[in-house]
């Protein structure tokens, strides 16, 4: 049996206060947490944990708290900050994906000369690769390449010229 609370309220009245607080403040607190963590299931967990912490720390004696809503709001904000810190830490330790993984049979299927050209193309900048692939693999005109990449024809011409120069230098050094 529960002992009566010091405020003179019965345990049933205190439980009703907690239930009423939960029903009236849960949704606004979930909205607050959602704005902070940008993930509904996590926001709901944060709010549920705040109510559980309130229950653990103060039981059903809400009269002892000056402002239970402020206590919950502070708990939600602190828990959301913790979630964001954990996310940031986890992202910092995720290894980078390798940019290119050759297939298992690439060495067999492509002759050594072709492999040298492919390796040299990998040394180009992304725009240079795009221009050369669109020009020589897809057989697009300068105007079509310019439209596809959203650049001028002059940019296509100069990029292709520089890319071919880099390729020539790369292939000279490998031979």
LUMTOR-98233 format. One record per residue: x, y, z of N, C-alpha, C in turn. Coordinates in nm, 2 decimals, decimal comma, always signed. Layout:
residues N
> npx;npy;npz;capx;capy;capz;cpx;cpy;cpz
> X;Y;Z;X;Y;Z;X;Y;Z
...
END
This chain:
residues 175
> npx;npy;npz;capx;capy;capz;cpx;cpy;cpz
> +0,08;-0,12;+0,00;+0,00;+0,00;+0,00;+0,09;+0,12;+0,00
> +0,05;+0,22;-0,08;+0,13;+0,35;-0,09;+0,10;+0,44;+0,03
> +0,20;+0,50;+0,07;+0,18;+0,60;+0,18;+0,12;+0,73;+0,13
> +0,04;+0,79;+0,20;-0,01;+0,92;+0,15;+0,10;+1,02;+0,13
> +0,08;+1,10;+0,03;+0,18;+1,21;+0,00;+0,17;+1,32;+0,10
> +0,28;+1,40;+0,11;+0,28;+1,50;+0,21;+0,19;+1,62;+0,18
> +0,15;+1,63;+0,06;+0,06;+1,74;+0,02;-0,09;+1,71;+0,06
> -0,11;+1,60;+0,12;-0,25;+1,57;+0,16;-0,33;+1,50;+0,06
> -0,27;+1,48;-0,06;-0,34;+1,42;-0,17;-0,33;+1,27;-0,16
> -0,43;+1,20;-0,20;-0,43;+1,05;-0,20;-0,34;+1,00;-0,32
> -0,29;+0,88;-0,32;-0,22;+0,83;-0,43;-0,30;+0,83;-0,56
> -0,43;+0,81;-0,55;-0,51;+0,81;-0,67;-0,51;+0,95;-0,73
> -0,52;+1,05;-0,65;-0,52;+1,19;-0,70;-0,38;+1,22;-0,77
> -0,27;+1,18;-0,71;-0,14;+1,20;-0,76;-0,12;+1,13;-0,89
> -0,18;+1,00;-0,90;-0,17;+0,93;-1,02;-0,25;+1,00;-1,13
> -0,36;+1,05;-1,09;-0,45;+1,12;-1,19;-0,37;+1,25;-1,24
> -0,30;+1,31;-1,16;-0,22;+1,43;-1,20;-0,11;+1,39;-1,30
> -0,05;+1,28;-1,28;+0,06;+1,23;-1,37;-0,01;+1,19;-1,51
> -0,12;+1,12;-1,50;-0,19;+1,08;-1,62;-0,24;+1,20;-1,70
> -0,30;+1,30;-1,63;-0,34;+1,42;-1,69;-0,23;+1,50;-1,76
> -0,11;+1,51;-1,68;+0,00;+1,57;-1,74;+0,05;+1,50;-1,87
> +0,05;+1,37;-1,86;+0,09;+1,29;-1,98;+0,00;+1,31;-2,10
> -0,13;+1,31;-2,07;-0,22;+1,33;-2,18;-0,22;+1,47;-2,24
> -0,19;+1,57;-2,16;-0,20;+1,71;-2,21;-0,06;+1,75;-2,26
> +0,05;+1,70;-2,22;+0,18;+1,75;-2,26;+0,26;+1,66;-2,35
> +0,22;+1,54;-2,37;+0,29;+1,44;-2,45;+0,31;+1,49;-2,59
> +0,20;+1,52;-2,66;+0,20;+1,56;-2,80;+0,29;+1,69;-2,82
> +0,27;+1,79;-2,74;+0,36;+1,91;-2,76;+0,51;+1,88;-2,74
> +0,53;+1,79;-2,64;+0,67;+1,75;-2,62;+0,73;+1,67;-2,73
> +0,65;+1,58;-2,79;+0,69;+1,50;-2,91;+0,72;+1,60;-3,02
> +0,64;+1,70;-3,04;+0,66;+1,80;-3,15;+0,79;+1,87;-3,12
> +0,82;+1,91;-3,00;+0,94;+1,97;-2,96;+1,06;+1,88;-3,00
> +1,06;+1,76;-2,95;+1,16;+1,66;-2,97;+1,18;+1,64;-3,12
> +1,07;+1,63;-3,20;+1,08;+1,61;-3,34;+1,15;+1,72;-3,41
> +1,13;+1,84;-3,37;+1,20;+1,96;-3,43;+1,35;+1,95;-3,40
> +1,39;+1,89;-3,28;+1,53;+1,88;-3,25;+1,60;+1,76;-3,31
> +1,53;+1,64;-3,31;+1,60;+1,52;-3,36;+1,57;+1,48;-3,50
> +1,46;+1,54;-3,56;+1,42;+1,52;-3,70;+1,39;+1,37;-3,73
> +1,33;+1,30;-3,63;+1,30;+1,16;-3,65;+1,19;+1,13;-3,55
> +1,07;+1,09;-3,60;+0,95;+1,07;-3,51;+0,97;+0,96;-3,41
> +1,01;+0,84;-3,45;+1,03;+0,74;-3,35;+1,13;+0,78;-3,24
> +1,24;+0,84;-3,28;+1,33;+0,89;-3,18;+1,27;+0,99;-3,09
> +1,20;+1,08;-3,15;+1,13;+1,19;-3,07;+1,03;+1,13;-2,97
> +0,96;+1,03;-3,01;+0,86;+0,96;-2,92;+0,94;+0,89;-2,81
> +1,05;+0,83;-2,84;+1,13;+0,76;-2,74;+1,19;+0,86;-2,64
> +1,23;+0,98;-2,68;+1,29;+1,08;-2,60;+1,18;+1,13;-2,50
> +1,06;+1,15;-2,55;+0,95;+1,20;-2,46;+0,91;+1,09;-2,36
> +0,90;+0,97;-2,41;+0,87;+0,86;-2,32;+0,98;+0,84;-2,21
> +1,10;+0,86;-2,25;+1,21;+0,85;-2,15;+1,20;+0,96;-2,05
> +1,16;+1,08;-2,09;+1,15;+1,19;-2,00;+1,04;+1,17;-1,90
> +0,93;+1,11;-1,94;+0,82;+1,08;-1,85;+0,86;+0,97;-1,75
> +0,94;+0,87;-1,81;+0,99;+0,76;-1,72;+1,08;+0,81;-1,62
> +1,17;+0,91;-1,65;+1,26;+0,97;-1,56;+1,19;+1,05;-1,45
> +1,08;+1,12;-1,49;+1,00;+1,19;-1,40;+0,94;+1,09;-1,30
> +0,89;+0,98;-1,35;+0,83;+0,88;-1,26;+0,93;+0,82;-1,17
> +1,05;+0,79;-1,22;+1,15;+0,73;-1,13;+1,20;+0,83;-1,03
> +1,22;+0,95;-1,06;+1,28;+1,05;-0,97;+1,18;+1,10;-0,87
> +1,06;+1,13;-0,91;+0,96;+1,19;-0,82;+0,84;+1,10;-0,79
> +0,83;+0,99;-0,86;+0,71;+0,90;-0,84;+0,59;+0,97;-0,88
> +0,49;+0,96;-0,80;+0,36;+1,03;-0,83;+0,35;+1,16;-0,75
> +0,46;+1,20;-0,69;+0,45;+1,32;-0,61;+0,49;+1,45;-0,69
> +0,40;+1,48;-0,78;+0,42;+1,59;-0,87;+0,41;+1,73;-0,79
> +0,34;+1,72;-0,68;+0,32;+1,85;-0,60;+0,46;+1,90;-0,55
> +0,56;+1,81;-0,54;+0,69;+1,85;-0,49;+0,76;+1,93;-0,59
> +0,72;+1,92;-0,72;+0,79;+1,99;-0,82;+0,72;+2,13;-0,84
> +0,81;+2,23;-0,86;+0,75;+2,37;-0,88;+0,68;+2,37;-1,01
> +0,74;+2,31;-1,12;+0,68;+2,32;-1,25;+0,71;+2,19;-1,32
> +0,63;+2,08;-1,31;+0,65;+1,96;-1,38;+0,67;+1,97;-1,53
> +0,59;+2,06;-1,59;+0,61;+2,08;-1,74;+0,74;+2,13;-1,78
> +0,80;+2,22;-1,70;+0,93;+2,27;-1,72;+1,04;+2,16;-1,70
> +1,02;+2,08;-1,60;+1,10;+1,96;-1,58;+1,11;+1,87;-1,70
> +0,99;+1,84;-1,75;+0,98;+1,75;-1,87;+1,04;+1,82;-1,99
> +1,01;+1,94;-2,01;+1,07;+2,01;-2,13;+1,22;+2,01;-2,13
> +1,28;+2,04;-2,01;+1,42;+2,04;-1,99;+1,48;+1,90;-2,02
> +1,41;+1,80;-1,97;+1,45;+1,66;-1,99;+1,45;+1,62;-2,14
> +1,34;+1,66;-2,21;+1,33;+1,63;-2,35;+1,45;+1,70;-2,43
> +1,47;+1,83;-2,40;+1,58;+1,90;-2,47;+1,72;+1,83;-2,44
> +1,74;+1,80;-2,31;+1,87;+1,74;-2,28;+1,88;+1,60;-2,35
> +1,78;+1,52;-2,35;+1,78;+1,39;-2,42;+1,80;+1,41;-2,57
> +1,73;+1,50;-2,63;+1,75;+1,53;-2,77;+1,90;+1,57;-2,80
> +1,95;+1,65;-2,72;+2,10;+1,68;-2,74;+2,18;+1,56;-2,73
> +2,15;+1,47;-2,64;+2,23;+1,35;-2,62;+2,22;+1,26;-2,75
> +2,10;+1,25;-2,80;+2,08;+1,18;-2,93;+2,16;+1,23;-3,04
> +2,16;+1,37;-3,05;+2,23;+1,43;-3,16;+2,38;+1,41;-3,14
> +2,43;+1,41;-3,02;+2,57;+1,39;-2,99;+2,61;+1,25;-3,03
> +2,53;+1,15;-3,00;+2,56;+1,01;-3,03;+2,56;+1,00;-3,18
> +2,46;+1,06;-3,25;+2,46;+1,05;-3,40;+2,59;+1,11;-3,46
> +2,63;+1,23;-3,41;+2,75;+1,29;-3,46;+2,87;+1,21;-3,44
> +2,88;+1,14;-3,32;+2,99;+1,06;-3,29;+2,99;+0,93;-3,38
> +2,88;+0,88;-3,40;+2,87;+0,76;-3,49;+2,91;+0,79;-3,63
> +2,86;+0,91;-3,68;+2,90;+0,95;-3,82;+3,05;+0,97;-3,83
> +3,11;+1,02;-3,73;+3,25;+1,05;-3,73;+3,34;+0,92;-3,75
> +3,28;+0,81;-3,71;+3,36;+0,68;-3,71;+3,31;+0,59;-3,83
> +3,22;+0,63;-3,91;+3,18;+0,55;-4,02;+3,29;+0,56;-4,13
> +3,35;+0,45;-4,17;+3,46;+0,46;-4,27;+3,41;+0,50;-4,40
> +3,50;+0,57;-4,47;+3,46;+0,62;-4,60;+3,45;+0,51;-4,70
> +3,36;+0,52;-4,79;+3,34;+0,42;-4,90;+3,45;+0,45;-5,00
> +3,51;+0,34;-5,05;+3,60;+0,36;-5,16;+3,53;+0,40;-5,29
> +3,60;+0,49;-5,36;+3,53;+0,55;-5,48;+3,52;+0,45;-5,59
> +3,61;+0,36;-5,60;+3,60;+0,26;-5,71;+3,65;+0,13;-5,67
> +3,58;+0,03;-5,68;+3,62;-0,11;-5,66;+3,61;-0,19;-5,79
> +3,73;-0,23;-5,84;+3,72;-0,30;-5,97;+3,66;-0,44;-5,95
> +3,59;-0,48;-6,05;+3,53;-0,61;-6,05;+3,63;-0,72;-6,04
> +3,59;-0,84;-6,00;+3,69;-0,95;-5,98;+3,75;-0,99;-6,12
> +3,68;-0,98;-6,22;+3,73;-1,02;-6,35;+3,78;-0,91;-6,44
> +3,79;-0,79;-6,39;+3,83;-0,67;-6,47;+3,97;-0,69;-6,53
> +4,06;-0,75;-6,46;+4,20;-0,77;-6,51;+4,20;-0,87;-6,62
> +4,11;-0,97;-6,62;+4,11;-1,07;-6,73;+4,04;-1,02;-6,85
> +3,93;-0,94;-6,83;+3,85;-0,89;-6,94;+3,91;-0,78;-7,02
> +3,99;-0,69;-6,96;+4,04;-0,58;-7,02;+4,19;-0,60;-7,04
> +4,24;-0,57;-7,16;+4,38;-0,59;-7,19;+4,46;-0,49;-7,11
> +4,59;-0,51;-7,10;+4,68;-0,42;-7,02;+4,68;-0,28;-7,07
> +4,67;-0,26;-7,21;+4,67;-0,13;-7,26;+4,54;-0,05;-7,23
> +4,43;-0,12;-7,24;+4,30;-0,06;-7,20;+4,30;-0,03;-7,06
> +4,36;-0,12;-6,97;+4,36;-0,09;-6,83;+4,44;+0,03;-6,80
> +4,55;+0,06;-6,87;+4,63;+0,18;-6,85;+4,55;+0,30;-6,88
> +4,47;+0,30;-6,99;+4,38;+0,41;-7,03;+4,28;+0,44;-6,92
> +4,22;+0,33;-6,87;+4,11;+0,34;-6,77;+4,17;+0,40;-6,64
> +4,29;+0,36;-6,60;+4,36;+0,41;-6,48;+4,39;+0,56;-6,50
> +4,43;+0,60;-6,62;+4,46;+0,74;-6,65;+4,33;+0,82;-6,65
> +4,22;+0,77;-6,69;+4,10;+0,84;-6,69;+4,05;+0,86;-6,54
> +4,08;+0,77;-6,46;+4,05;+0,78;-6,31;+4,12;+0,90;-6,25
> +4,23;+0,94;-6,31;+4,31;+1,05;-6,26;+4,25;+1,19;-6,29
> +4,16;+1,19;-6,38;+4,10;+1,32;-6,43;+4,00;+1,37;-6,32
> +3,97;+1,50;-6,33;+3,86;+1,55;-6,25;+3,73;+1,49;-6,29
> +3,63;+1,51;-6,21;+3,50;+1,46;-6,24;+3,44;+1,52;-6,37
> +3,45;+1,65;-6,38;+3,40;+1,72;-6,50;+3,48;+1,67;-6,63
> +3,61;+1,66;-6,62;+3,69;+1,61;-6,73;+3,64;+1,47;-6,77
> +3,62;+1,38;-6,68;+3,58;+1,25;-6,71;+3,44;+1,25;-6,77
> +3,35;+1,33;-6,72;+3,22;+1,34;-6,78;+3,22;+1,39;-6,92
> +3,30;+1,49;-6,95;+3,31;+1,54;-7,09;+3,37;+1,44;-7,18
> +3,47;+1,37;-7,14;+3,53;+1,27;-7,23;+3,44;+1,15;-7,25
> +3,38;+1,11;-7,15;+3,29;+0,99;-7,16;+3,17;+1,03;-7,25
> +3,11;+1,15;-7,23;+3,00;+1,19;-7,32;+3,04;+1,21;-7,46
> +3,16;+1,26;-7,48;+3,21;+1,29;-7,62;+3,25;+1,16;-7,69
> +3,33;+1,08;-7,63;+3,39;+0,96;-7,70;+3,32;+0,83;-7,68
> +3,25;+0,82;-7,57;+3,18;+0,69;-7,54;+3,03;+0,70;-7,59
> +2,97;+0,82;-7,56;+2,83;+0,84;-7,60;+2,81;+0,91;-7,73
> +2,92;+0,95;-7,79;+2,92;+1,02;-7,92;+2,83;+1,14;-7,92
> +2,83;+1,22;-7,82;+2,75;+1,34;-7,82;+2,83;+1,46;-7,88
> +2,76;+1,55;-7,93;+2,82;+1,67;-7,98;+2,86;+1,77;-7,87
> +2,94;+1,87;-7,89;+2,97;+1,97;-7,79;+2,85;+2,04;-7,74
> +2,75;+2,07;-7,82;+2,63;+2,13;-7,78;+2,55;+2,04;-7,69
> +2,54;+1,91;-7,72;+2,46;+1,82;-7,64;+2,53;+1,80;-7,51
> +2,66;+1,79;-7,51;+2,74;+1,78;-7,38;+2,71;+1,90;-7,29
> +2,72;+2,02;-7,35;+2,70;+2,15;-7,28;+2,56;+2,15;-7,22
> +2,46;+2,11;-7,30;+2,32;+2,10;-7,24;+2,31;+2,00;-7,13
> +2,37;+1,89;-7,14;+2,37;+1,78;-7,04;+2,43;+1,82;-6,91
> +2,55;+1,89;-6,92;+2,62;+1,93;-6,80;+2,58;+2,07;-6,75
> +2,51;+2,14;-6,83;+2,47;+2,28;-6,79;+2,58;+2,38;-6,79
> +2,67;+2,36;-6,89;+2,78;+2,45;-6,91;+2,78;+2,50;-7,05
> +2,87;+2,60;-7,08;+2,88;+2,65;-7,22;+2,96;+2,56;-7,31
> +2,94;+2,58;-7,44;+3,02;+2,50;-7,53;+3,17;+2,53;-7,52
> +3,20;+2,65;-7,49;+3,35;+2,68;-7,47;+3,41;+2,61;-7,35
> +3,33;+2,59;-7,24;+3,37;+2,51;-7,13;+3,39;+2,37;-7,17
> +3,30;+2,31;-7,25;+3,32;+2,18;-7,30;+3,45;+2,16;-7,37
> +3,47;+2,26;-7,47;+3,59;+2,25;-7,55;+3,72;+2,26;-7,47
> +3,72;+2,35;-7,37;+3,85;+2,37;-7,29;+3,87;+2,25;-7,20
> +3,76;+2,20;-7,14;+3,77;+2,09;-7,05;+3,82;+1,97;-7,13
> +3,76;+1,94;-7,24;+3,81;+1,83;-7,32;+3,95;+1,84;-7,36
> +4,00;+1,96;-7,40;+4,14;+1,98;-7,44;+4,23;+1,96;-7,32
> +4,20;+2,01;-7,21;+4,28;+1,99;-7,09;+4,28;+1,84;-7,05
> +4,17;+1,78;-7,05;+4,16;+1,63;-7,02;+4,24;+1,55;-7,11
> +4,24;+1,58;-7,24;+4,32;+1,50;-7,33;+4,47;+1,52;-7,31
> +4,51;+1,64;-7,27;+4,64;+1,67;-7,24;+4,69;+1,60;-7,11
> +4,61;+1,59;-7,01;+4,64;+1,52;-6,89;+4,65;+1,37;-6,92
> +4,56;+1,32;-7,00;+4,57;+1,17;-7,04;+4,70;+1,14;-7,12
> +4,73;+1,23;-7,21;+4,85;+1,21;-7,29;+4,98;+1,20;-7,19
> +4,98;+1,30;-7,10;+5,09;+1,30;-7,00;+5,10;+1,17;-6,92
> +4,98;+1,13;-6,87;+4,97;+1,01;-6,79;+5,01;+0,89;-6,86
> +4,97;+0,88;-6,99;+5,00;+0,76;-7,07;+5,15;+0,76;-7,11
> +5,21;+0,88;-7,13;+5,35;+0,88;-7,16;+5,44;+0,83;-7,04
> +5,40;+0,87;-6,92;+5,47;+0,83;-6,80;+5,46;+0,68;-6,77
> +5,35;+0,62;-6,81;+5,33;+0,48;-6,78;+5,41;+0,39;-6,88
> +5,45;+0,44;-6,99;+5,51;+0,36;-7,10;+5,66;+0,37;-7,09
END
